[in-house]
Amino acid sequence: MPRLIISGVGGKHGVFELREGEYVIGRDADAQIVLPNVSVSRHHAKLVVSASQTLLEDMGSGNGTTVNGNVVLQAKLAAKDEIKIGKFSLVYLGDTRADEFHKGRNVRYMAAYEARAAEVSHDSTFVLSKDALKAMANQSRLVEQARVVLVRDPSKFWHPEDRPLSFGDSSALVGVNGWFIWGKVAEITWDGARHVLHRRAWWVPMKVNDAATTSVQLKHNDRIHIGESSFRYEGEAR
């Protein structure tokens, strides 16, 4: 069956399974998919799921609804479409075998989105300016799309997202070659606007674009060298 991968405030991902029917998306407790933030209208948008298609309809929301960066009033969804509602990202996946994976992860093993578990604000919707909405969308795309690619084998890559991505020995998420690689020797974190690379072990050399560094905000196509391993940071949509 089709599903949504929902992420937003706090950065946690959750899977919401979609059966045939209608789903109101909004801040109010009576919505079928609750997104608890004042950037979301009480009844923000609606999904209509049938055996042949899934339709998205904006319900006159304060901050609007976008699909793949384009403001929409109504849209027929395709697999991998990204819906932005306030501070939340909802990635739509269909029901094919390819849709069982999101960024290399099997969605069967991802936690379910607890739509009704979050505390909902009853304040008025906070309407964001166009500049604020654009900045929020850019940051969301960076969190969702940025990746670190192993130079010697570009088929291997990792998405830092908004959680720490560690480099080092087998205890780290990304393995690094070289002498004296013990524990986690470097880490990429999210500072709210950009990904930042930090050196965590003084004895392991780290360079970005051939310049030694201990901490630096990453830019698209930056070359990263940690120990004897080389990576490339891709921070824009491909």
Accessible surface in RSA format (square Angstrom, percent):
REM  Atomic radii and reference values for relative SASA: ProtOr
REM  Chains: A
REM  Algorithm: Lee & Richards
REM  Probe-radius: 1.40
REM  Slices: 20
REM RES _ NUM      All-atoms   Total-Side   Main-Chain    Non-polar    All polar
REM                ABS   REL    ABS   REL    ABS   REL    ABS   REL    ABS   REL
RES MET A   1    88.12  45.6  52.38  34.7  35.74  85.1  58.09  49.4  30.02  39.8
RES PRO A   2    19.93  14.5  19.93  18.2   0.00   0.0  19.93  16.5   0.00   0.0
RES ARG A   3    26.13  11.0  26.13  13.3   0.00   0.0   0.00   0.0  26.13  15.8
RES LEU A   4     0.00   0.0   0.00   0.0   0.00   0.0   0.00   0.0   0.00   0.0
RES ILE A   5     2.16   1.2   1.22   0.9   0.94   2.3   1.22   0.9   0.94   2.6
RES ILE A   6     0.86   0.5   0.39   0.3   0.46   1.1   0.39   0.3   0.46   1.3
RES SER A   7    11.40   9.6   9.85  13.1   1.56   3.6   5.96  12.7   5.45   7.6
RES GLY A   8    20.44  25.2   0.00   N/A  20.44  25.2   7.88  21.6  12.56  28.1
RES VAL A   9    94.37  62.1  63.26  57.3  31.11  75.0  70.93  61.6  23.43  63.6
RES GLY A  10    74.18  91.5   0.00   N/A  74.18  91.5  40.84 112.1  33.34  74.7
RES GLY A  11     6.48   8.0   0.00   N/A   6.48   8.0   4.15  11.4   2.33   5.2
RES LYS A  12   173.38  84.6 162.73  99.8  10.65  25.4 107.07  96.4  66.31  70.6
RES HIS A  13    29.83  16.3  10.18   7.1  19.65  50.3  10.79  11.1  19.04  22.2
RES GLY A  14     2.28   2.8   0.00   N/A   2.28   2.8   1.97   5.4   0.32   0.7
RES VAL A  15     9.77   6.4   6.75   6.1   3.02   7.3   6.75   5.9   3.02   8.2
RES PHE A  16    33.58  16.8  31.74  19.7   1.84   4.8  33.58  20.4   0.00   0.0
RES GLU A  17    80.35  46.1  68.39  51.7  11.96  28.5  43.40  84.0  36.94  30.2
RES LEU A  18     0.59   0.3   0.00   0.0   0.59   1.5   0.00   0.0   0.59   1.6
RES ARG A  19   159.59  67.0 154.50  78.8   5.09  12.1  59.95  81.9  99.64  60.4
RES GLU A  20   123.31  70.8  94.89  71.8  28.41  67.7  36.43  70.5  86.88  70.9
RES GLY A  21    32.48  40.1   0.00   N/A  32.48  40.1  31.11  85.4   1.37   3.1
RES GLU A  22   106.99  61.4  85.64  64.8  21.36  50.9  28.63  55.4  78.36  64.0
RES TYR A  23    27.86  13.0  27.86  15.8   0.00   0.0  17.97  13.5   9.88  12.2
RES VAL A  24    31.95  21.0  31.95  28.9   0.00   0.0  31.95  27.8   0.00   0.0
RES ILE A  25     0.00   0.0   0.00   0.0   0.00   0.0   0.00   0.0   0.00   0.0
RES GLY A  26     0.00   0.0   0.00   N/A   0.00   0.0   0.00   0.0   0.00   0.0
RES ARG A  27     0.23   0.1   0.23   0.1   0.00   0.0   0.10   0.1   0.12   0.1
RES ASP A  28    30.56  21.4  29.60  29.5   0.96   2.3   3.25   7.6  27.31  27.2
RES ALA A  29    54.95  50.5  51.03  78.8   3.92   8.9  52.14  73.4   2.82   7.5
RES ASP A  30    85.52  59.9  67.66  67.3  17.85  42.2  43.72 102.9  41.80  41.7
RES ALA A  31     0.19   0.2   0.00   0.0   0.19   0.4   0.19   0.3   0.00   0.0
RES GLN A  32    70.26  39.3  64.18  46.9   6.08  14.5  25.56  54.4  44.70  33.9
RES ILE A  33     0.00   0.0   0.00   0.0   0.00   0.0   0.00   0.0   0.00   0.0
RES VAL A  34     0.94   0.6   0.94   0.8   0.00   0.0   0.94   0.8   0.00   0.0
RES LEU A  35     0.00   0.0   0.00   0.0   0.00   0.0   0.00   0.0   0.00   0.0
RES PRO A  36    32.89  24.0  14.99  13.7  17.90  65.1  14.99  12.4  17.90 111.2
RES ASN A  37    27.01  18.6  23.97  23.2   3.04   7.3   3.04   7.3  23.97  23.2
RES VAL A  38    46.95  30.9  45.78  41.4   1.16   2.8  45.78  39.8   1.16   3.2
RES SER A  39     1.47   1.2   1.47   2.0   0.00   0.0   1.47   3.1   0.00   0.0
RES VAL A  40     0.00   0.0   0.00   0.0   0.00   0.0   0.00   0.0   0.00   0.0
RES SER A  41    12.86  10.9  12.86  17.2   0.00   0.0  10.45  22.2   2.42   3.4
RES ARG A  42    99.18  41.6  96.81  49.3   2.38   5.7  36.53  49.9  62.65  38.0
RES HIS A  43    78.21  42.7  70.49  49.0   7.72  19.7  46.18  47.6  32.02  37.3
RES HIS A  44     0.00   0.0   0.00   0.0   0.00   0.0   0.00   0.0   0.00   0.0
RES ALA A  45     0.00   0.0   0.00   0.0   0.00   0.0   0.00   0.0   0.00   0.0
RES LYS A  46    45.48  22.2  45.48  27.9   0.00   0.0   5.75   5.2  39.73  42.3
RES LEU A  47     0.00   0.0   0.00   0.0   0.00   0.0   0.00   0.0   0.00   0.0
RES VAL A  48    48.64  32.0  47.66  43.1   0.98   2.4  47.66  41.4   0.98   2.7
RES VAL A  49     6.50   4.3   1.92   1.7   4.58  11.0   1.92   1.7   4.58  12.4
RES SER A  50    47.69  40.3  38.43  51.3   9.27  21.3  36.55  77.8  11.14  15.6
RES ALA A  51    94.50  86.9  52.94  81.7  41.56  94.5  60.75  85.6  33.74  89.4
RES SER A  52    99.84  84.4  64.96  86.7  34.88  80.3  54.18 115.4  45.65  64.0
RES GLN A  53    66.84  37.4  54.90  40.1  11.94  28.4  14.87  31.6  51.97  39.4
RES THR A  54     2.90   2.1   1.83   1.9   1.07   2.5   0.00   0.0   2.90   4.4
RES LEU A  55    47.84  26.6  47.67  34.1   0.17   0.4  47.67  33.5   0.17   0.4
RES LEU A  56     0.02   0.0   0.02   0.0   0.00   0.0   0.02   0.0   0.00   0.0
RES GLU A  57    62.19  35.7  62.15  47.0   0.04   0.1   8.18  15.8  54.02  44.1
RES ASP A  58    18.13  12.7   6.78   6.7  11.35  26.8   1.05   2.5  17.08  17.0
RES MET A  59    76.25  39.5  45.17  29.9  31.08  74.0  55.34  47.1  20.91  27.7
RES GLY A  60    72.30  89.2   0.00   N/A  72.30  89.2  38.18 104.8  34.12  76.4
RES SER A  61    18.65  15.8   0.00   0.0  18.65  43.0   1.12   2.4  17.53  24.6
RES GLY A  62    41.17  50.8   0.00   N/A  41.17  50.8  19.84  54.4  21.33  47.8
RES ASN A  63    15.29  10.5   0.54   0.5  14.75  35.5   4.03   9.7  11.26  10.9
RES GLY A  64    21.78  26.9   0.00   N/A  21.78  26.9  17.47  47.9   4.31   9.6
RES THR A  65     0.31   0.2   0.00   0.0   0.31   0.7   0.00   0.0   0.31   0.5
RES THR A  66    29.39  20.9  29.39  29.8   0.00   0.0  27.49  36.9   1.90   2.9
RES VAL A  67    13.69   9.0  12.04  10.9   1.65   4.0  12.04  10.5   1.65   4.5
RES ASN A  68    85.34  58.9  56.37  54.5  28.97  69.8  31.77  76.5  53.57  51.8
RES GLY A  69    43.76  54.0   0.00   N/A  43.76  54.0  12.75  35.0  31.01  69.5
RES ASN A  70    98.46  67.9  95.09  91.9   3.37   8.1  23.68  57.0  74.78  72.3
RES VAL A  71   117.39  77.2  89.75  81.3  27.64  66.6  89.75  78.0  27.64  75.0
RES VAL A  72    24.93  16.4  19.20  17.4   5.73  13.8  24.13  21.0   0.80   2.2
RES LEU A  73   138.23  77.0 132.80  95.0   5.43  13.6 132.80  93.3   5.43  14.6
RES GLN A  74   115.56  64.6  91.86  67.1  23.70  56.4  21.14  45.0  94.42  71.6
RES ALA A  75    21.01  19.3  12.82  19.8   8.18  18.6  21.01  29.6   0.00   0.0
RES LYS A  76   138.25  67.4 112.42  69.0  25.82  61.5  61.63  55.5  76.61  81.6
RES LEU A  77    11.78   6.6   0.00   0.0  11.78  29.6   0.00   0.0  11.78  31.7
RES ALA A  78    59.46  54.7  53.74  82.9   5.73  13.0  59.46  83.7   0.00   0.0
RES ALA A  79    46.58  42.8  27.35  42.2  19.23  43.7  27.35  38.5  19.23  50.9
RES LYS A  80   105.41  51.4  89.37  54.8  16.04  38.2  78.56  70.7  26.84  28.6
RES ASP A  81    19.04  13.3  18.56  18.5   0.48   1.1   0.42   1.0  18.62  18.6
RES GLU A  82    21.21  12.2  20.68  15.6   0.53   1.3   9.85  19.1  11.36   9.3
RES ILE A  83     0.00   0.0   0.00   0.0   0.00   0.0   0.00   0.0   0.00   0.0
RES LYS A  84    24.11  11.8  22.09  13.6   2.02   4.8  18.52  16.7   5.59   6.0
RES ILE A  85     0.00   0.0   0.00   0.0   0.00   0.0   0.00   0.0   0.00   0.0
RES GLY A  86     5.71   7.0   0.00   N/A   5.71   7.0   0.21   0.6   5.50  12.3
RES LYS A  87    97.97  47.8  87.19  53.5  10.78  25.7  33.92  30.5  64.06  68.2
RES PHE A  88    11.63   5.8  11.63   7.2   0.00   0.0  11.63   7.0   0.00   0.0
RES SER A  89     4.62   3.9   4.21   5.6   0.41   0.9   3.83   8.2   0.79   1.1
RES LEU A  90     0.00   0.0   0.00   0.0   0.00   0.0   0.00   0.0   0.00   0.0
RES VAL A  91    12.82   8.4  12.82  11.6   0.00   0.0  12.82  11.1   0.00   0.0
RES TYR A  92    16.36   7.6  16.36   9.3   0.00   0.0   4.02   3.0  12.34  15.2
RES LEU A  93     0.00   0.0   0.00   0.0   0.00   0.0   0.00   0.0   0.00   0.0
RES GLY A  94    11.33  14.0   0.00   N/A  11.33  14.0  11.33  31.1   0.00   0.0
RES ASP A  95   103.09  72.2  71.48  71.1  31.61  74.7  11.96  28.1  91.13  90.9
RES THR A  96    80.01  56.9  71.38  72.4   8.63  20.6  73.71  99.0   6.30   9.5
RES ARG A  97   189.21  79.4 178.64  91.1  10.57  25.2  68.52  93.6 120.69  73.1
RES ALA A  98    72.42  66.6  55.84  86.2  16.57  37.7  65.55  92.3   6.86  18.2
RES ASP A  99     4.61   3.2   4.61   4.6   0.00   0.0   0.00   0.0   4.61   4.6
RES GLU A 100    32.97  18.9  32.97  24.9   0.00   0.0   5.28  10.2  27.69  22.6
RES PHE A 101    86.36  43.2  84.99  52.6   1.38   3.6  85.06  51.6   1.30   3.7
RES HIS A 102    11.37   6.2  11.35   7.9   0.01   0.0   7.29   7.5   4.07   4.7
RES LYS A 103    50.67  24.7  18.90  11.6  31.77  75.6  29.43  26.5  21.24  22.6
RES GLY A 104    71.71  88.4   0.00   N/A  71.71  88.4  35.46  97.3  36.25  81.2
RES ARG A 105    91.33  38.3  86.41  44.0   4.93  11.7  43.43  59.4  47.90  29.0
RES ASN A 106    37.37  25.8  29.22  28.2   8.16  19.6   9.41  22.7  27.96  27.0
RES VAL A 107     4.86   3.2   1.00   0.9   3.86   9.3   1.00   0.9   3.86  10.5
RES ARG A 108   166.15  69.8 130.49  66.5  35.67  84.9  47.47  64.9 118.68  71.9
RES TYR A 109   188.60  88.1 152.96  87.0  35.63  92.7 112.36  84.4  76.23  94.0
RES MET A 110    33.50  17.4  15.06  10.0  18.44  43.9  20.37  17.3  13.13  17.4
RES ALA A 111    74.03  68.1  55.91  86.3  18.13  41.2  67.24  94.7   6.80  18.0
RES ALA A 112    67.03  61.6  51.31  79.2  15.72  35.8  52.37  73.8  14.65  38.8
RES TYR A 113    43.47  20.3  31.12  17.7  12.36  32.2  29.33  22.0  14.14  17.4
RES GLU A 114   114.35  65.6 104.86  79.3   9.49  22.6  40.09  77.5  74.26  60.6
RES ALA A 115    10.08   9.3   6.35   9.8   3.74   8.5   6.35   8.9   3.74   9.9
RES ARG A 116   150.95  63.4 120.04  61.2  30.91  73.6  67.71  92.5  83.24  50.4
RES ALA A 117    79.14  72.8  37.44  57.8  41.71  94.9  47.97  67.6  31.17  82.6
RES ALA A 118    42.81  39.4  25.89  39.9  16.92  38.5  34.95  49.2   7.86  20.8
RES GLU A 119   165.76  95.2 138.40 104.7  27.35  65.1  60.82 117.6 104.94  85.7
RES VAL A 120    24.18  15.9  10.92   9.9  13.26  31.9  10.94   9.5  13.24  35.9
RES SER A 121    37.76  31.9  25.70  34.3  12.06  27.8  32.53  69.3   5.23   7.3
RES HIS A 122   124.27  67.9 107.35  74.6  16.92  43.3  74.86  77.2  49.41  57.5
RES ASP A 123    95.75  67.1  89.85  89.4   5.91  14.0  22.98  54.1  72.78  72.6
RES SER A 124    89.87  75.9  77.49 103.4  12.38  28.5  38.49  82.0  51.39  72.0
RES THR A 125    33.42  23.8  17.39  17.6  16.03  38.2  10.16  13.6  23.26  35.2
RES PHE A 126   121.76  60.9 117.90  73.0   3.86  10.0 121.76  73.8   0.00   0.0
RES VAL A 127    95.04  62.5  74.15  67.1  20.89  50.3  74.15  64.4  20.89  56.7
RES LEU A 128    26.33  14.7  16.99  12.2   9.33  23.5  18.87  13.2   7.46  20.1
RES SER A 129    69.28  58.5  52.11  69.5  17.16  39.5  54.38 115.8  14.90  20.9
RES LYS A 130   182.01  88.8 172.47 105.8   9.54  22.7 116.11 104.5  65.90  70.2
RES ASP A 131   115.94  81.2 109.91 109.4   6.03  14.3  32.79  77.2  83.15  82.9
RES ALA A 132    39.63  36.4  28.58  44.1  11.05  25.1  36.41  51.3   3.22   8.5
RES LEU A 133    50.00  27.8  46.83  33.5   3.17   8.0  47.26  33.2   2.74   7.4
RES LYS A 134   141.02  68.8 133.99  82.2   7.02  16.7  83.21  74.9  57.80  61.6
RES ALA A 135    47.03  43.2  41.63  64.2   5.41  12.3  46.53  65.5   0.50   1.3
RES MET A 136    34.04  17.6  30.54  20.2   3.50   8.3  29.41  25.0   4.62   6.1
RES ALA A 137    24.25  22.3  23.61  36.4   0.64   1.5  23.87  33.6   0.38   1.0
RES ASN A 138    64.37  44.4  57.68  55.7   6.70  16.1  24.43  58.8  39.94  38.6
RES GLN A 139    66.35  37.1  65.23  47.7   1.12   2.7  15.26  32.5  51.09  38.7
RES SER A 140    17.61  14.9   9.76  13.0   7.85  18.1  13.77  29.3   3.84   5.4
RES ARG A 141    83.46  35.0  82.79  42.2   0.67   1.6  33.24  45.4  50.22  30.4
RES LEU A 142    14.59   8.1  12.28   8.8   2.31   5.8  14.11   9.9   0.48   1.3
RES VAL A 143    19.85  13.1  19.85  18.0   0.00   0.0  19.85  17.2   0.00   0.0
RES GLU A 144    13.05   7.5  12.29   9.3   0.76   1.8   6.13  11.9   6.91   5.6
RES GLN A 145    51.86  29.0  49.80  36.4   2.06   4.9  22.46  47.8  29.40  22.3
RES ALA A 146     0.13   0.1   0.00   0.0   0.13   0.3   0.02   0.0   0.11   0.3
RES ARG A 147    41.78  17.5  41.78  21.3   0.00   0.0   0.03   0.0  41.75  25.3
RES VAL A 148     0.00   0.0   0.00   0.0   0.00   0.0   0.00   0.0   0.00   0.0
RES VAL A 149     0.43   0.3   0.43   0.4   0.00   0.0   0.43   0.4   0.00   0.0
RES LEU A 150    10.94   6.1  10.94   7.8   0.00   0.0  10.94   7.7   0.00   0.0
RES VAL A 151    74.07  48.7  62.68  56.7  11.39  27.4  63.20  54.9  10.87  29.5
RES ARG A 152   168.98  70.9 130.86  66.7  38.11  90.7  73.93 101.0  95.05  57.6
RES ASP A 153    41.44  29.0  40.13  39.9   1.31   3.1  10.69  25.1  30.75  30.7
RES PRO A 154    81.87  59.7  75.41  68.7   6.46  23.5  75.70  62.5   6.17  38.4
RES SER A 155    88.02  74.4  57.89  77.3  30.13  69.4  54.17 115.4  33.84  47.4
RES LYS A 156   101.92  49.7  97.51  59.8   4.41  10.5  56.15  50.5  45.77  48.8
RES PHE A 157    82.82  41.4  62.54  38.7  20.29  52.8  62.54  37.9  20.29  58.1
RES TRP A 158    63.46  25.5  59.32  28.7   4.14   9.7  46.54  24.8  16.92  27.5
RES HIS A 159    30.87  16.9  17.35  12.1  13.52  34.6  12.80  13.2  18.07  21.0
RES PRO A 160     3.31   2.4   0.13   0.1   3.17  11.5   0.68   0.6   2.63  16.3
RES GLU A 161     2.03   1.2   1.63   1.2   0.40   1.0   0.98   1.9   1.05   0.9
RES ASP A 162    45.89  32.1  24.92  24.8  20.97  49.6   7.29  17.2  38.60  38.5
RES ARG A 163    91.73  38.5  89.36  45.6   2.37   5.7  62.92  86.0  28.81  17.5
RES PRO A 164    77.68  56.6  66.55  60.7  11.13  40.4  66.55  54.9  11.13  69.1
RES LEU A 165     8.83   4.9   8.83   6.3   0.00   0.0   8.83   6.2   0.00   0.0
RES SER A 166     5.78   4.9   5.78   7.7   0.00   0.0   3.48   7.4   2.30   3.2
RES PHE A 167     0.02   0.0   0.02   0.0   0.00   0.0   0.02   0.0   0.00   0.0
RES GLY A 168     0.41   0.5   0.00   N/A   0.41   0.5   0.00   0.0   0.41   0.9
RES ASP A 169    49.60  34.7  39.46  39.3  10.14  24.0  26.72  62.9  22.88  22.8
RES SER A 170   121.44 102.6  80.20 107.0  41.23  95.0  58.47 124.5  62.96  88.2
RES SER A 171    74.59  63.0  44.07  58.8  30.53  70.3  52.04 110.8  22.55  31.6
RES ALA A 172    14.14  13.0   0.00   0.0  14.14  32.2   0.49   0.7  13.65  36.2
RES LEU A 173   118.81  66.2  96.08  68.7  22.73  57.1  98.91  69.5  19.89  53.5
RES VAL A 174     0.63   0.4   0.31   0.3   0.32   0.8   0.63   0.5   0.00   0.0
RES GLY A 175    53.19  65.6   0.00   N/A  53.19  65.6  30.53  83.8  22.66  50.7
RES VAL A 176    14.12   9.3   0.00   0.0  14.12  34.0   0.45   0.4  13.67  37.1
RES ASN A 177    78.59  54.2  74.74  72.2   3.85   9.3  17.86  43.0  60.73  58.7
RES GLY A 178    32.10  39.6   0.00   N/A  32.10  39.6   6.34  17.4  25.76  57.7
RES TRP A 179   201.08  80.7 186.52  90.3  14.56  34.2 164.33  87.6  36.75  59.6
RES PHE A 180   120.75  60.4 111.58  69.1   9.16  23.8 113.22  68.6   7.53  21.5
RES ILE A 181    21.74  12.4   8.57   6.4  13.17  31.7   8.57   6.2  13.17  35.7
RES TRP A 182   160.78  64.5 155.21  75.1   5.57  13.1 130.84  69.8  29.94  48.6
RES GLY A 183    27.41  33.8   0.00   N/A  27.41  33.8  24.75  67.9   2.67   6.0
RES LYS A 184   111.78  54.5  96.23  59.0  15.56  37.0  41.19  37.1  70.59  75.2
RES VAL A 185     0.65   0.4   0.00   0.0   0.65   1.6   0.00   0.0   0.65   1.8
RES ALA A 186     0.30   0.3   0.30   0.5   0.00   0.0   0.30   0.4   0.00   0.0
RES GLU A 187    32.08  18.4  32.08  24.3   0.00   0.0   1.71   3.3  30.37  24.8
RES ILE A 188     0.16   0.1   0.04   0.0   0.12   0.3   0.04   0.0   0.12   0.3
RES THR A 189    29.87  21.2  29.12  29.5   0.75   1.8  22.21  29.8   7.66  11.6
RES TRP A 190    54.08  21.7  27.45  13.3  26.63  62.5  15.19   8.1  38.88  63.1
RES ASP A 191    78.11  54.7  38.13  38.0  39.97  94.5  36.89  86.8  41.22  41.1
RES GLY A 192    41.92  51.7   0.00   N/A  41.92  51.7  29.36  80.6  12.57  28.1
RES ALA A 193    43.50  40.0  40.67  62.8   2.83   6.4  40.67  57.3   2.83   7.5
RES ARG A 194    75.66  31.8  75.66  38.6   0.00   0.0  24.63  33.7  51.02  30.9
RES HIS A 195     0.77   0.4   0.77   0.5   0.00   0.0   0.77   0.8   0.00   0.0
RES VAL A 196    13.18   8.7  13.18  11.9   0.00   0.0  13.18  11.4   0.00   0.0
RES LEU A 197     0.00   0.0   0.00   0.0   0.00   0.0   0.00   0.0   0.00   0.0
RES HIS A 198    36.10  19.7  36.10  25.1   0.00   0.0  26.31  27.1   9.79  11.4
RES ARG A 199    76.63  32.2  57.61  29.4  19.02  45.3   1.53   2.1  75.10  45.5
RES ARG A 200   125.19  52.6  89.42  45.6  35.77  85.2  36.80  50.3  88.39  53.6
RES ALA A 201     3.15   2.9   1.46   2.3   1.69   3.8   2.48   3.5   0.67   1.8
RES TRP A 202   199.94  80.2 182.69  88.4  17.25  40.5 164.47  87.7  35.48  57.6
RES TRP A 203    98.41  39.5  73.14  35.4  25.27  59.3  78.68  42.0  19.73  32.0
RES VAL A 204     2.22   1.5   1.70   1.5   0.52   1.2   2.15   1.9   0.07   0.2
RES PRO A 205    83.11  60.6  75.55  68.9   7.56  27.5  81.54  67.3   1.57   9.8
RES MET A 206     3.74   1.9   0.56   0.4   3.18   7.6   0.87   0.7   2.87   3.8
RES LYS A 207    90.85  44.3  90.80  55.7   0.04   0.1  37.32  33.6  53.53  57.0
RES VAL A 208    11.54   7.6   7.38   6.7   4.15  10.0   7.38   6.4   4.15  11.3
RES ASN A 209    56.14  38.7  42.49  41.1  13.65  32.9  18.69  45.0  37.45  36.2
RES ASP A 210    93.09  65.2  74.36  74.0  18.72  44.3  28.92  68.1  64.16  64.0
RES ALA A 211    60.36  55.5  54.31  83.8   6.05  13.8  60.04  84.6   0.32   0.9
RES ALA A 212    85.54  78.6  56.21  86.7  29.33  66.7  56.40  79.4  29.14  77.2
RES THR A 213    28.71  20.4  17.68  17.9  11.04  26.3  18.51  24.9  10.20  15.4
RES THR A 214    81.76  58.1  77.25  78.3   4.51  10.7  48.18  64.7  33.57  50.8
RES SER A 215    60.40  51.0  38.86  51.9  21.55  49.6  27.29  58.1  33.11  46.4
RES VAL A 216    43.69  28.7  37.44  33.9   6.25  15.1  43.69  38.0   0.00   0.0
RES GLN A 217    87.51  48.9  79.80  58.3   7.72  18.4  27.00  57.5  60.51  45.9
RES LEU A 218     0.01   0.0   0.00   0.0   0.01   0.0   0.00   0.0   0.01   0.0
RES LYS A 219   120.04  58.6 120.04  73.7   0.00   0.0  91.43  82.3  28.60  30.5
RES HIS A 220    67.99  37.2  50.51  35.1  17.48  44.7  32.89  33.9  35.10  40.8
RES ASN A 221    81.37  56.1  70.79  68.4  10.58  25.5  20.72  49.9  60.65  58.6
RES ASP A 222     5.38   3.8   4.70   4.7   0.67   1.6   0.67   1.6   4.70   4.7
RES ARG A 223   111.86  47.0 111.86  57.0   0.00   0.0  51.37  70.2  60.49  36.7
RES ILE A 224     0.06   0.0   0.00   0.0   0.06   0.1   0.00   0.0   0.06   0.2
RES HIS A 225    55.25  30.2  54.64  38.0   0.60   1.5  43.22  44.5  12.03  14.0
RES ILE A 226     0.75   0.4   0.75   0.6   0.00   0.0   0.75   0.5   0.00   0.0
RES GLY A 227    21.85  26.9   0.00   N/A  21.85  26.9   4.52  12.4  17.33  38.8
RES GLU A 228   122.08  70.1  87.78  66.4  34.29  81.7  45.48  88.0  76.60  62.5
RES SER A 229     7.72   6.5   3.24   4.3   4.48  10.3   4.79  10.2   2.93   4.1
RES SER A 230    33.81  28.6  29.05  38.8   4.75  10.9  12.11  25.8  21.70  30.4
RES PHE A 231     0.82   0.4   0.13   0.1   0.69   1.8   0.13   0.1   0.69   2.0
RES ARG A 232    69.28  29.1  69.28  35.3   0.00   0.0  21.67  29.6  47.61  28.9
RES TYR A 233     0.00   0.0   0.00   0.0   0.00   0.0   0.00   0.0   0.00   0.0
RES GLU A 234    13.04   7.5  13.04   9.9   0.00   0.0   1.70   3.3  11.34   9.3
RES GLY A 235     8.06   9.9   0.00   N/A   8.06   9.9   0.75   2.1   7.31  16.4
RES GLU A 236   101.22  58.1  95.58  72.3   5.64  13.4  34.08  65.9  67.14  54.8
RES ALA A 237    72.11  66.3  42.26  65.2  29.86  67.9  43.45  61.2  28.66  75.9
RES ARG A 238   154.88  65.0  77.63  39.6  77.25 183.9  81.57 111.5  73.31  44.4
END  Absolute sums over single chains surface
CHAIN  1 A    12381.2       9748.2       2633.0       6932.8       5448.4
END  Absolute sums over all chains
TOTAL         12381.2       9748.2       2633.0       6932.8       5448.4
